[in-house]
């Protein structure tokens, strides 16, 4: 989390109780990279859940992509307030360890619901 200056890599929120050190390639899928800082992103609780469920992903240019499953809520007020403004925006990059392309590709190809 310190790699992201204790702020969400997407929203920038800095309330510690709402932040989670998220794995890009899930803990259960890659034992040797569980502690690799390039396999982690500091996310708010909402974006952590959306990322884990494949509703959002981050592409090779570090831009947020939303799945069609999430976009079906486009007319929902919560979607408009909490998600819409971040679509296709570049994430806040960490100070030292960038997310590794191989982990981002895994998430995009294996978890993201497209």
Secondary structure by P-SEA (a helix, b strand, c coil): ccccccccccccccccccccccccccccccccccccccccccccaaaaaaaaacccccccccbbbbccccccccccccccccccccccccccccccccccaaaaaaaacccccc
